[in-house]
Amino acid sequence: MTEAIDAEQAERFSSLALFLVLFLLIGSFLTSYYLKVKRITAVHETIVGLFAGMFVGLALRIGPLEHVRDMLSFSNTIMLNLLLPPIILASGYDLSQVKFFRNFGMILAFAFLGTFMSAVIIGVIVWLASMLRLEQPKLSLLDGLIYGSTLSATDPVTILAIFNTYKVDPQLYSIIFGESILNDAVSIVMFDTLSQMRGSHLSIMSVLHGFGFFAVVFNVSMVLGVLFGLMCSLLLKHTRLRLYKELECCVVLLVAYASYFFSNAVEMSGIVSLLFCGITLKHYAYHNMSRRTQRMSKGILQTLSNLSENFIFIYLGLSMFTGKNLVYQPLLIFFSLGAVVFSRYCSVFSIAWALNKWSEWRTARRQARNPGLPHQSYQLPHNYQLMLFWAGLRGAVGFALSEGIVGKNAQALQTTVLVVVVLTVIVFGGTTAQMLEVLQIQTGVQDEEAESSDDDLDYDAHPWLADGQTAVSDTPVYQDAQLGSHRPNAALDTNEVLPSVNSSTSALPQAIVAGPGGLRSVSNDELDMIDPEEPSERVRSARAVLDQANLILRDGQWFQRIDERYLLPMFSNTVANRKHEQRKEQLQARRAISREWQGSESNNIAVPYNPPEAAGPSDSGRISPNKNKQH
């Protein structure tokens, strides 16, 4: 038993514990830097952090620092209230809404139905093994289902990071990403629902009551998150907080966290609320913020999310040896691992088969109604299904939920969940790069719909050459403002706004305006004043190709119509939002034109130039003093 210590000793031990955690985090990020520099993709820094945590935890277990070991043992409160919210908020805030909602039906099927199937299959297998005396703890069916709900939470952080490195097909990435963020929320709500049924007789009515409770909790939590996001949007729109950037950023982050803790306080799901609050903030409040707050909020959330993700894996490694009252039962671990793999296999392939059949039926029905029009049915390929199966590694959310398991078998079940989480992360997360090659999944895919903010307009749309010019044009990007350029076509007769080499620093131009006098840089604020309603013929043709490929959502989406007509004018800055969407569409068109020109080995930009006297007020893309005065 740990001896009591005074306040001074407790302060010293806590400082040592925090130093060990910070030392491991620094080592994890330096390892990440080394792996990126050496282009080593077979190992991810989270795996290294996990093993480093296990090594330090083992040293604390066999060493004399018992008080430090107790301070570093896993805490459910720290996990759910400190580490998880930044990851969920950043996921909702940086979510690619176009791809997410385009695949929303498929994501919902895997997140809801897949999670439910996994929980039931795992719970039934463990319960049957317990009934047949194949494992030590004696479990009821309800205990098995509660245990299954903890192991149904996936956390493919490592796999998604490797996907980003390899630039895997955005369609596959969005499905796995969307499933993972909703899966955690579904698992938590399912665990709470089943825990509410403890002590009652399991019957049809209790099951129906459980489904009803689940639906109420999920939907009410979603509504709360949306309401908090809309409240923040109205606050930013009708106040002048944008003049005080630091206060504005603090208010945005605090409102998001308030939605999480308020939902938990009223016994709803804080994760669901925080996720949809982040989505709402990005859709409505983002364009009410100042440019600096837009950059700051994204940077802060990405930094906090990265810190939390790495710390979670270190925390799991430490908990393997610093946890209190760990009870390892090999048979229970073996059956649990088998049940996790089998349940993932059943859920992924059965749901994918049903979705493919549904897509074929809908396509055949549309073809029968409109035989003259082309109809394409999206099928989830077999190698994508296998990758979805491989992305089913379990995460820290499951272990955090296991802390809520009660009863005489609680310690054995909690230890088993921890071991299963660590093993799946090592096995599935550590072999993802090899599986991409084995399954022959396409990599190096350029995401045409990558979310582009106003700070990073087309940073990598064109490859750089050694002399500081792009592959699209032989006009140098950096030139003397007085002498101009001595290259051919230095002064382009055009009023087109060309993509610039942008940076987060204000020292570099945000765009290059080409006109009769050559190129000049403009800032983001000036770019807002440019009228983009009359793009060039090449841009219009490229946009038409994108539309035909269904890469840009257009009319026919009922929510989009309601959003544009009623919600955006009420809650957001519609002018900034429209300009942002137009710039994003133009960037997508320019990327397509860039690849077309690279393929035809064309190095010149030729776009028509309208003289000032012949151009109407809406035909000019140049910035004039009159427009500046109007704005």
N, C-alpha and C positions, 0 to 999 in steps of 0.2 A: 504494500500500500504506500502511496506517495505521501511523504512527510509534508506537513504544513510549512510554508515559507513566509517570511515577512515581506512587506511591500517593496523594500529595496532589492531583495533577491528576485522577487517576481519581475521587477522592472528590468533587471539585468538578464534574466533568462528570456524574457519576451523580446528584448533587443537582439539577443543571439538567435532566437528563432526567426525573427524578421530578417536578420542578416543572411541566414541560410537560404531563405526563400528568395531574397533579392539576388543573392549570388547565383542561385540556380536559374533565375530568370535571365540574368545577364549572360550566363553561359548558354542558355537556350537561344537567345537572339544572336549571339556571336556565332553559334553553330549554324543558325539560319543564314547569316551573312556568308560564312564559308561555303555552305552548300550552294548558295546562289552564285557565288563567284566561280566556283569550280564546276558549276552546272551539273551537280549531283542531284538527280531526281529520284533515285531508288530509295532514299531514306529521307524522311521528313523530320523537321525539328521537333515536332510534338512527340515522335517516337523516342528521339534522343532525350527530351525532357522527361518522358515517362521513366526511362531506364535510369537517368540521373537521380530522379526522385526516389526510385527504389533503392539505389545504392546508398544515398544519404539516410533513408529510412532504416535500412539494415544496419548502418553504422550507429544510428541512434538507439536501435533495439539492443544491440550487444554492448553499447557503451554506457558510461555512467550518467549521462545527461538525461535522466528520467523526466525531469520537469519540462525540458525542451521538447521531448518526445510527446508528452501529453498536450502541450500547446499546439503541436503540429498535427495532431490527430484530426480526422475528418469531422467537419461540422456541417450539419444540414443547413443551419442558418446562414453561414458564410456562403455556402454554395448557392442557395436559392435567392438570397437577398443581396449578395455582393457580386458574385461572379457571373451568374446567369443573365441578369437584366441587360448589361451592356451588349452581350452577344445577340440577344433577341432584338433589342432596339436597333442595333446596327444592321441586322438582317432585314428588318422591315423598312428601315430608312434607305438602304442601298439596294432594295429589291428592284429588279428589272420588271416593272409592272406590266409591260407589253407581253413579255414571254410568260410571266407568271399567270396572268389571267387568260392568255391564249391556251395554256395547258392546264387551266384551273380544274376542269373535270377530271383529267387524268391524275393530277396531284391530289385532289380530294379523294379519289378512289383508293390510291395507295396510302394516303395519310389516315383516313378514317377506316375504311374496310380492311386495309392491310394491317393496321395496328390492332384492330379488334380481332382479326384472325390470328395474329401472332400471339396476343395475350391468351386467347382461348386455347390454342394448340399447346403452348408452353404450359399453361396451368393444368390442362387435362393430362399431359404426359407426365408431369411431375406428380400429380395426384395419383395416377395409375401406378407409377413406380412406388409410391408410398403405400398404396393399398396392397400391392403384391410383395411387400417387404423387401423390395430391391434397394431401398435406401433407408437411412436411419430415421430422419424425422417423420413423424406421423402427421399428415396434413389433411385437412378437410378440402372439399372442392372449392369452397369460397377462398380459403387460404391459398390454394393453388392458383386461382384466378388473380388474386391480389399480387402474388409473386410473379405471375406472368405479365401483369400490367407494368411492373417495374422493369422487366427485361424486354418489353416491347418498344422502349424508347431508343431510337437510333441517334447517332451523333457522328455523321461522316465528315467531320472537320478536316481530317487528314486527307481524305479522298478528294474533297472539293478543292483543297489547296493544291493538290497534285493536278487536278483538272485545270486549274488556272494556269499552272506552269506549262502544261502540254497544250493548252488552248483546245480542249475537247469540244465537240459539237455543242453549241449553246442549248440545243433542244434537250439533250441528255442532262446537261448541267442544271438546267432550270427545273427539270422533273425531280432530280435527286435533291436539289436545294429546297424546292418547295415542299417536298415530302418531309424533309428533316425538320424544318421550322414548324410545320403543323403537327408533325408526329410527336414532338415533345409536349406540345399543348394537349393533344389528345390523350397521351399517356398519363399526364398529371390529372386531367379531369376524370379519366377512367379509374385511376387509383383512388381518388377521393370518392367517386361514386360507389365503388366496391367497398371501400372502408366504411361508408355510411350504412351498408347492408350487414355489417358484422353484428352478430348476435341475433339476427332474424332468420327465420326459416326460408331457405331458397325455394321459391316457387315461381310460377308463371307471372303472377301479379308483381312479385318483387323484382323480377327481371324487367318487366314493362315499366315499373316505377323507376328502375335504374336507368333505362334508356331515356325516359322523360327527364329525369334529373340531369343526365348528361347533356341533353339538348338545351335545357334551360340554362345551365351553367355556361356552356360554350357560347350560345347566342347572346346572353346578357353581357358576358365578358367582352365579346366583340363590339357590342353597342357602346359599352362604357369606354373602350379604347378609342372608337371613332368620335364619341362626344368630346373626350379630352383633346383629341387632335383638332377638332373643329373649333373648340373653345380657344385653343392657342392660336389658331389661324385668325379668328375674329379679333383677338387681342392684339396681334401684330398688325392687322390691317387698319384698325381704328385708333391706334396710338402711334406715337412717334418714337417707339423704342429703337427703330433703326438708326437713330442718331446717336445712340449709346450702345455700341456694338457688344461690349462685354456683358452688359445687363441683358441684352436681347438673347445672346447665346445661353446665358444662365437660365433665363425664363423658359426657353425651349426645352432644355434638358430636364429642368425640374418638373415641368408639366408632364413630360413623358414618364418620369419616375413616379410622379404622383398617381398616374393611372394604374401603374403596377401595384403599388402598396394599397391604394384604395380598393382595388378589386380583391386583393387578398384579405383586406380587413372585413369586407362584406361577404366573405366566403365564396367568392367567384375565382376565376382563374386569372392570376396576374400576368402570366405569360401570353395568353390569348389577347388580353387587353393591351399589353405593351406592344405586341406585334402589330396589331391593327392601328394602334396609336402612331407607331412609326410610319406605317404606310400612309396614313392620313396626313401626317406632318409633311412628308415628302411631296404629296400630291397637291396639297392646298397651302400649307404654311410656308413652304420653301420659297415660293415666289413673292411672299410678303416680307421676306428677310432682306437685309442688306447683303451686298456681295461678300463682304468680309465675314458676316455671320454664316452665310452659306458654306464658305470654305472652312470656317472654324468648326461648325457643327459636324460636317463630314469628317474632318480630320480628327476631332476629339473622339467621335464614336468609333472610327476605325482603330484609333490607338487603344482605347479602352477595350474594344473587342479583342484585339490582338493580344493584349496583356492578359485578359481573362482566359482566353483559349489556352495559351501556353501555361498559365498558372494552374488551370484545371488538370492538365495532364501531369504536371509536377506534383500536384496535390494528390492525385490518384496513386502515383508511384510512392509517395511518402506514406499514404494510408495503408499500403500493403503490409507495412511493418510497424507503423506507429499507432494503428488502430487499437482500441481497447476491446478486450474479450473477443478476439478473433477465433472463430471455430471453423477449422477446415475439415470438410467431409468429402473425400475424393469421389465417392459414388454420386453424391448430389451434384457435384461440379460436373461430372461426366454426363449425367442425364440432362443437366441444364444446358450444357454446350450443344449436345445433340438436338435438344428441343429447339434451341434458338436457330440453329442452322436449318432444321427441317421446317420450322414455321416460316422462316424467311423464304425458303424455296417454294412452299405451297402458296403463300400469299402473293409473291411476285409473279409467278408463272400463271397462276389461275386468273388473277386480275388482268394481267397483260393479254391473255387469251380472250377473255371476255371483252376487253376494250377493243381489240383488233376485230373481233366479230361484229361488235356494235358499229365500228367505223365502216366496215364493209357493207353492213345493212343500210346505213344512212347514205352511203355513196350510191348504192344500187337504187335506193328510193329516189334520190335526187336525179339520177340519170334517167329513171323512168319518167319523172315529171318534166324534165328539160333535156330531151335527148340530143339537142343540137349544141349544148354547152359542155365544155370540158369540166369534169369533176375528178378531183384527186382525193384518194383515201389515204390518210396517214396511218401507217402501221408501225408499231413498236418492234424493231428488228430483234432477232433472237440474241445477237451479241449485246444489244442494249439491255435486254432482259437479264442476261447473265451479269452485266455490270451493275444493274440495279440490285441483283441478289448479292453481289460482292460488296455493295455499299451499305450493307445492313449491320455494320459493326455497332456495338452498343457503347453508350457514352455515360458521362458523369451524372446526367439527369436521372438515369435509372438507379444509380447508387445513392443519390440524394433521396429519391423516393423510398428506397429500401430502409432508410432510417426511420420511416414511419410504420414499419411492420412491427407488430406487437405479438406477444405470446411467448411460450417457452422455446419455440424454434426460431425466434427472431434473429439471434446472433449467428446461427448457422446460415440462414437465408441471406442475411446482409453480407456475410463473408463470401458466400457463393456468388452473389451479384457482383461484388468487387472483382473477384477472380475472372468471371466471365467477361466483364468490361475490359479488363487489362489484356486478356488473351485475344479477344476479338480485335482490339485496336492494334496489337502487335501483328497478328496473322493477316487480317484483312487490310488494315491500313498500310502495313509494311510491304505488301505485295501488289499494291494497286498499279504501280508503274509497269510491272511485268505483265499484269493482266490486260492492260491496254494493248500491249503488243500481241499477246496470245489471242485475244478476241478480235484483233485487227480493227480496233475502233479508230476512226479518223481523228487525227490530231492536227494542230496547226491551223485550225479553222478561224477565219477572221469573223468576229461577231459584228454583223452589219447593224445591230440594234443596241450596241453597247451604250449604256446610259452616259451621255456626255453633258457635263455641267458647263456653265458659262466660263469657268476658269481654264478648262482644258479642251478648247475647241480643236479637235483633229490633231492632237499632238503627234500621233504616229500614223497619220493617214498616208503619208508619202515617205518612201525610204530616203535616207540622207546619203548624199555623195560626199566625197572627201573635200571638195572645194566649197562647202557651205551652201549648196543649192539642192533642190529637190529633183527627183527623177521625173516629175511631171513637167517642169518648166526649166529651161536653161537660164532663167533670170535669177541671179544670186539673191538670196534672202537678205544678206548683210551687204550694204553698199553705202558709199559716201552720199550723204544727202545733197551735197552741192555739186559734186562732179558727176553723179549718176553712175551708170555702168557702161562699160565699153563692149559688152557682149551684144550680139544681135538680139533684136526684139526687146531691148531694154525698156522701151516705153510702149506699153500695150494700149491700143485704142479700144478700151473696154470700160464699161461701168460695173463690171462684175466684182464682187467681194470674194477674194481668194482666201483659202484657209491659211492660217499662219502657224508658225512654230511657237506654240504658247507654253507658258510656264506658270507656275503658281506665283512667281515673283512679278512685281509690277514693272520691272526694268525691261522686260521683253514685250514686244507688241502683241496685242490680242488678235489682230487681223491685219492683212495687207490689202489696201485698196489700190487697184490698178487703174490708172487713168492716162490721159494724154501726156501728162508730165512725168510719168514713171510711177513708182510704187511709193506709198507712204503708209506708216503704221497708224492704226486707230485703236482706241481703247474699247473696253467692253461697253462703257456708257455711250460712246459714239456709235458703237455697233447696234445698240438698241434703236438708234434713230434712223438706221438704214431701212428703207422700204423694200422688203424682199418679195413683194407680190408678183413681180415680173421676172422670174429667173430666165436664164438663157435656154436656148433650144436643147442643148446637151443636158442641162440639168432637168428640164421637163421630160426628156426622153428617158433619162436614167430613173427619174422618179416614177414614170409609168411602168418601167420594168419592175421596180420594187413593188409597186402596187399590184401588178399582175402576179408576182410571186407571193403575195399576201404577207409581205414583210412589214407593212404599215397598216395599222388598224384604221378603217374608214367607216363610212356610214353603214348602217345596218346593225350597229351595236346599240341596243336600247339604252344601256346605262351611259354610254358615251354621249348620247344625245341629251339625256337628262342632265348629265354632268356639265356639258358645255353650255346648256341653255339656262340652267337654274343654279347649280351648285358652285361652279367656278366663279360666276359674277358675284355670288353672295359671300364666299369665303376666301377668295384668292384674288391676286392682282392679275386680271385677265390679260392685260397688255404684255406684262412680263412673261406670263405663261405661254401666250401665243408666240411671242418672239422666240422663246426657248424651243418650242416645238418646231418652229420653222427653221431655226438654225440647225436643229438636230436632223431634220429631214434633208436639208441641204448638205450637211456633212455626209450623210449616208449616200446621197447621190454623187457627191464628189469622190467618195471612196470607190464607188463603182466606176466612175469615169477614170479615176487614177489607174485602176487595174486594167481597164480597157486600153488606155494609152500605153501603159507599160507593155501589154501584150503585143501591140502593134508597133512598138519601138518609136513612139511619137514623143518628141521632147518639147513641142511648142504648144502654147495655149492660143487658140484662135476663137475668140468670141466677138460678136458684133458690138460696135460702139455707136451709140446714139448721140449726136451732137447736142449740146445743151439747149440750143434754140429749137431743135425739133422734138425734144423729149418733153413729155407731159409731166405733171407733178408727181405721178405715181410710177413713171418709167425710169427714174434716175435712182441708181443705187449708191451714188456718191453722197458725201456729206457736204451740205451747203450751209453757209451762215444763216440762211433763212430758216432751214430746218432746226438748226441749233436754237434759234430764237423761239421757234414754236414750242420746242420741248422745254 
